[in-house]
Amino acid sequence: MNGFNEVYKKSFSNLPIFFHNLQRINRNSFTIIKKDMRDRFQFCFVALGCVITTFLTSMIPTIFVGIVPLIGTNITTMYVAVALDGNHEPLIIAFALGSVDCDEAWIWFMRRLKECLGDNIEVGFISHMSHSIDYAIQRVYPDSYQGYCCKNIADKVRASTGSTVVEQLFWKTCKTYSVSEFYVCLNKLTNEVNGNELRWLENIAIAKWARAFFPKVRFNVKYISIPTGLNWLTINTHELPITSIIEVVHQSIRTVYGYRAALGDGMHGHLTPYAQHVLERRMNQSNGYEVTYIGSDKFEVSLNLTIQTFQLERGICTCENCQKCGIPCEHGIASLRRLTFEEIQELVNYKLTSVVYRNAFQAEAVNPIPILLHWEIPVENTVVLPPFAL
Ligand SMILES: [Zn+2]
């Protein structure tokens, strides 16, 4: 047996000690190892304590779950849960490593994720189209929203029709805010395709991909990309010891934390740059609207033939845009013209403010995992053997 194989095998037996030290230095972290009846490694799961706190207190409650394929004969799949921070940048909130992308693996991953997040939080999930993921979410989170990444569907639309024109029509349909506009676009889309090319799309519930039908928990998120920090793992051509893979992901999360903590220092406005940008765009769009006060706290806001009703006290609009993304819509802004920009900013969801963003990344840092020389050996000795293929 050559030297690498020895190191590779040892990385499995070292995993419990490695996790002990990761948790020792990153408090409230979750690390779990799943073994078969003969103590052979099957899966492991990692979620850092400070990241879970950041997610629960400061991030958009829509979680992307998906996989990152890895090079290797034993550890072939990384399962990831990714969400957006208040500046709409992705962050890995939990990950797992294992050998097979199947129903059982996904159910195990989703159950561990639920243990970290607790039962008292309303979350929605998005993913690429996958029966295994659909099934696992339905089993573990039966009452939660489950949708698809619009980008993944757009890719499939282009592949099934071979047409970028149809893909563009899909995006237009997907991005509409109002139900009536959605059906106009959908009509154009179906008229452009031949025969049964998009029959599969008809079989998917509209709320899974069309913004006009998204529930509040989706926060109008069209898709979430896997953070670029993991790109190295996808192009790496050598099999790595399992502890090295975990170190790469851990280091990538640590780098992101450090970068965003510094970014938070440079945020001088009330809102994150993302929220500020959206609000400014909507302020510009609100200029042409005609506003009529219709009593109580209600305003009727019209442009051409479309009329929406904005309720000031509840901060809701019939276009549903305020409720769905936490930023006042152009109808709300038009109704609030007497307010200053600073006052309108106060109506934005607290998760999109710079103070919450700063606290998310500065309250607690991701600490480096101690090197082997500084490992503390736990009292309890847990046996983990390499997977069966070794
Ligand atoms: Zn509106």
Boltz pocket constraint, residues with backbone or C-beta under 6 A from the ligand:
constraints:
  - pocket:
      binder: B
      contacts: [[A, 308], [A, 309], [A, 310], [A, 317], [A, 318], [A, 319], [A, 320], [A, 321], [A, 322], [A, 329], [A, 330], [A, 331], [A, 332]]
      max_distance: 6.0
